[in-house]
Amino acid sequence: MSKKQGGCCGNDAKPSDPDRRSVIVDSADSRGKLEKGVKLVLLGDMNTGKTCIASRLVRNEFGPTDSTIGAAFLVKNITLDNGVNVKLEIWDTAGQERYRSLTPMYYRGASAAVIVYDITKKHTFETLKKWVSELQKQASPNLILALAGNKVDLPNREVQVDEVSRYISELGDVIFFETSAQTGYNVNELFNEICRKIVETYK
């Protein structure tokens, strides 16, 4: 996955140059939006580990959790290697079917969505495909989409990486990581990559 890096202006650039002024304004405006808060939504079947992933990211904790009712709200500030700070406003949605009708109001206006499935339960990956279809039809066309295959610390895998890779090849530009909320494996990496994509979009 390619990553674009911004260039630097030389010291000989004149402050009165209108093009330079616009670059400065655009950069400051983008940073302001990123630091003010960017909406991200977690989707997926119940018991796939959405809440545990959020807890690992925000508090670096793992433990038993109650089923989410409606949605939970968390905030995480992530500073990228280039020094840009992104404030993620995370909506952790309930996976139970009875809350399904509420979910559109959480992904509406979101900059990114993470759909979580359990690698030990094939049916959760099938549900993921339904979420992708719904987002393609109803969410913003600029939505950054990420797939997280959670619980790689467990045996008895039912969803193979090559199956997911084939599916992603049909979708196009999608972020994909296998994760473990229990060990923390790839959790930070997943959200760092999402933030890099968000920064590119804002540029």
Salt bridges, closest charged atoms under 4 A:
ASP29 OD2 - LYS33 NZ 3.50
ASP45 OD2 - HIS123 ND1 3.53
GLU61 OE1 - ARG59 NE 3.62
ASP118 OD2 - LYS151 NZ 3.37
GLU126 OE1 - LYS129 NZ 3.67
GLU134 OE1 - ARG100 NH2 2.95
ASP162 OD2 - ARG166 NH1 3.82
GLU163 OE2 - LYS122 NZ 3.37
ASP173 OD2 - LYS197 NZ 2.79
GLU178 OE2 - ARG157 NH1 2.72
GLU193 OE1 - LYS3 NZ 3.78
GLU193 OE1 - ARG196 NH2 3.15
